[in-house]
Amino acid sequence: MLSRPPSVHAQSSAVRTAGCPRLDADIALSVRERVARHTAAALAVLEDLHRRCPVPQVTAQLALAEIDAGHLQEAWQHLAAALADATDPWARSRRAALIVARTELRARMGAIRVQGDPPGAEVLVDGRPIGVLPLGDSYVLAPGTYRVELRSPGRATAADEVSIRAGQDLEVVLASARVEVSSGAMGAIVMPPPSVSPDAVTPVRRARIVGYGLLGLGVAAAATSAALIFQSSSQADALRSATASSPGAEGAFVRFVTQPGYTSTDRSTATACLASAGDFSPDGRAAATLCADSDRTRALAWAFGVAGVVAAGVGVALVVLRPGAAAHAVRLRVSPLFLGASGVMIDGVF
């Protein structure tokens, strides 16, 4: 298997006479350095050897050392180059092992598939050309953040920034705007880009869509909180204006706090609510129910208020800011005591 330091195999005389007399010795040295975990030293030996002898055996050994060093992009390119040489005896005899090594490496990488307009436009990743539209295959990339550009004569450059994770394949859609220059104009006129299919949603657009959704959810939660605060205020006003002859829970509460034996301090709402919890008289139970309803309303107002602020804050961040290099899991639980352990859950990955 190529994922382990391989044994040294003899090379043909044709290769030895092509300026690589120390091929076997240099590869053996690089293997010893890799076994000893001296990755930098093994890379130095193989990079120098590859400059002098760019044969598939050296290219494959260099790819293995690059994997050890975490240089996945370079390793992918070198493994592809070794597999592409169908005439080399060494590459043909070890083709199965090379494919296995490439498959293992692919699982640690991601890929982008670039689509857009106009056909024939050059596609670049971090300034490196990778082909022209339409691209037939996905372009494999090591995990990280990249700038994808679309360049075409007579059109403005279109660009986007994407973040790739291991095992992730992304579709990137770009449209380059046409630039037209009229004879009497002082400068160029940039025409709007052609429409792109709405189904082709980039990660940035997805994040913004989620952001607007969270922003709307936050506004709705804040409105609910305001309505509950108003309801709690109305309950307090009704209680302050009630008398012992008033119907319903308000009248029962007044009768409870004005019964003989209670002092003026006992008649405060907080003290009366504590006292009513242990009182089983009709007025006491009615007062306890009124207190519980009031506490529940206030707790709900707080819960929806906090949830609204958090959801709106995350929504604004996703709308205004660009997504980072990696996805972030966001989980918010609003669980007041009266709701038990279940509560209200907002869960998402952005």
N, C-alpha and C positions, 0 to 999 in steps of 0.2 A: 504494500500500500504506500502511496506517496505521502500520506499524512505522517509517516515515520521516516527517520533518516535512512535512505536506501543504501544498499551496498554499491560498491564501485564496479562498474562494468567496463570491459575493454571497448575501446572505440576502433573504428575502421582506420586503416592506414591513410585513407583519403582525408579524414578529419585531422589526423596528426600532422600531415604535410601542409595543412592550411594555416599554419601559424599557431597551433595549439599543442606543442610538444608536452606541456605539463598539465594537460587536461585532467588526467586521472588523479595526479597528485593534488591539484588544487581542489578538486571536488572532494577527495578524501579529507583534506584539511578542513573544508567547510562543514563536512559531516561531523568531524570531531568537535568543532566549535559549537555546532548546534546541539550535539549530545551534552556538552558541558554547559549549555544554556548561555553561551557567549554569542548572543544573537547579532550584536553589532559587528563583531569580528567576522562572523560567517557572512553577513551581508557585504562587508567590505571586500572579502575574497571573491565572492560570486559576482558582485557588480564589476570588479576589475576584469574577471574572467569573461563575463558576458560582453564587455566592450571589445575584447579580442577575439572571442569565439562564441558568437550568438547562435549556437546550435541548440536544437530542442532539449537535449539533456541538461545543458547549462541553464536554459530558460526555465525549465521545470524546477530545477534545484533552487534557483533564485526566487521563484514563486513561493516555494515552501518556507524559505527563510523570511520572506516578506510577510507571510501569514503569521509566523512566530513573532515578528516585530509589530504586528497590527496594521501593516500597510496593505489593507485589503484591496483597494482599488488597483494598485500596481500588480498585486498577486493575480487578480482576476485577468488583467490584460496579458500577463506573461503566460498563464495557463492556457488562455485562448490561443496565444501565438504558438505554443508548443503543440496543441492539438491540431492547429491548422496546417502543419507541415506533414502532409500525407506521404511524402517521398522518403523521409528519414527513417532508416531501419529501427533506430532506438525508439522513436516516437510511435511507430507502428506496433512494435512488440509490447509497448506499455500503454497502449491507448486506453484499455479498460481502467487501469489504475489512474490515469490522468482524468478520465471522466468522473470517477468516484471522487477524486480530490476537488474537481470543479463543483460537483454537486454539493459536497460538504461546505465549500466556501460560499456557494450561492445561498444556502440557508442562513448565513450570517449577514447577508446584504439585502438591499432593497432595489427598486427599479422605478423608472418613470417612463411613461408613454406620452410623447408630445404630439399634440394635434393642433391644427390651426389653419391660418390663412395668411399669405397666399401660397399655393403650391410652388415648390422650388426655393422657398425661403430657407436660409441657413439656420440651423439650430446649434446653439452653443450652451455649454454647461460650465459655469465659472470661467468664461472666456475661451473654452476649448471646444472647437467644432466637433460635433458628433454626427453630422449628416444634414440632409435637406428634406423638407416636407414633400411628400408624406413619408414618414419613417416606417419601415416595415416591422421592426421589432422594438421591444422595450429596451431601454438603456440601463444596464445594471450599475448601481452605485453603492459605495460603502455608506453606512449610516452617517448622517450629518445634514447640514443645511447648505443648499446650493442656489445659485442664481441662474435661472434658465432664461435665455434670450432668443429672440427671433429677429433675424436681420434679412432685409431684402432691398435691392436697389429701388430708389424712388419711394420708399416707405420709411416711416419712423420705426425705431427699434421698439419692440414689445418685450417686456421682461416681467418675471415673477420670481419670488423666492419661495422655495419649497423645503420642507424638512422630511427626511427619510429615516424610517426605523427599520431594524432588521426584519425581514420577511414581509415588508410592506411594498405594495405596488401602487403608484399614484398615477392618475391621468392629469396632465397639464395641458390646458387649452389656452393658446395665445393667438391674438389677431393683430397684425401689423397695419397701422393706419397709413393710407396713401398720402403722399406729399405732392402737391401740385404747385407749380410756379407760373404765374401769369406774367406777361411781358411788362405790364404797367405797374406791377406790385412791387413794394419795397422788400418783401420777403416771401418766404414759402407759406403756403396755406396747407395745414394738416387736415385732411379729410377724416371723418369719423371711421373707425374700423368697421368692417362688415360684421353682421350679427353672427353670434356663435350659438350653437344649440344650447338651450337652457338646461338640458340634461347633463351637460359637461360642467360639473360644479367643481371648482378647485378647492383645496383646503382652506384658502383665505376666505372664499365666499361661504363655505360651509360654516366657518367660525363666525362670520358676521350674521348669517341666518340664525344660528343658535343664539348669538348675542342679542339680536332684536327680539327673539322669543323670550329670553330671560328678562330683558328690559320690560316687555309687556307684562310678564308675570309679576315682576316687582311692582309695577304701577298698580296692577290689580290687587296685589296683597296690601299695598299701602292704602288704597281706597277702602278695602275691607276693614283695615285697622282703624281708619278714620270713622267709619260707620259704627264700629263697636265702641269707640271712645264716645261718640255722640249718644249711643244707646246707654252707656254707663252713666254719662252726665244726666241724661233724662231720668234715669232711675233715681239718682241722687236728688234731683230737683223734686221729684214726686214724693220722695221720703221726707224731704225738709218741709214740704207744704202739707203733709198729712196730719190728721188729728186722730184721736182715739176712736172717733165715730166713722173714720174713713173706711170704705170697703176694701176688701182684698188684703194682700200681704202687708201693704204700707200701714193700714190701720192696726193690724195685729202687731207689727213691730212697735208702733207707738204705745199700744197698750202694754206690751211686754216691758218696755223700758220705763214706764211710769207706774208700774205696780208697786204696792207698798213694800218698803224695805230696801229699795234701790236708791243710792245716792246720786247726786248730779254727775259724778265722775262715771258711774256705771251706765249713764245714759248716752255716752259717746258711742258712735257706731262700732268702732273696733272692739270696745269692751263688751258691748251688748252682743255682738256676734260670737265672741268667745263664750259668754254666759249662755247663749241660746243653744250652743252645741250640746250642753248637758241637761237641758230643760226639756221635759217631755209633755209639758202642757200644750194645749192647742195653739196659744199665742206664741209659745216658745218654739214649737216646730215650724210655724209659719215664718217666724223671724229667722230661724236657721236656714230655711229654704231660700228666703230673700237674700241672705248673706252669701249663700253658696252661688246663687245666680249672679250676684254682683262680682264675686271673685272670679267666676268663670269668664264673665264678659271682659274683665280687665286683663286676665291672663291671655285670652284669645287676641285681644287688641295688641298686647306686647308681642305675642308669637308672630302674628301676621306682619306687624311693623318690622321686626327684626328680619323675617324672611324676605320682606319686600326690599329692605335696604341691601341685603346681601345679594339677592338675585339681580337687582338693578345695577349694583356695583360690578358684578361679574359680567353682566350684559354690556355695560358701557365699555369695560376693558376689552371685550372681544370685538366690539364694533369699532372702537377707536384704534386699538393697538393691533399689530400683526401677530399671528400665532408664533410661539417660540419654537425652539429646535425639537421639542418632543411634546407629545400629547400629555395633558395633565388631567387627572381625575379630580372631579369636584363633587363632593357629597355634602349635603346640608340636611341636618335633621332638626326639626322643630318639634319638641316633645314635652309640652307642659305636663305637670303632674296629673292633672285631671284627664289627660288623654292616655295615660299609661305608657307602656314601653313602645307602643307602635308609633304614635306621633305622625308627623307629616314629613315625607322624604322627598328631597329634590336630588336626583343623582344623574351625573352625566360625565362624558369624557370629551375634552376639547383639545 
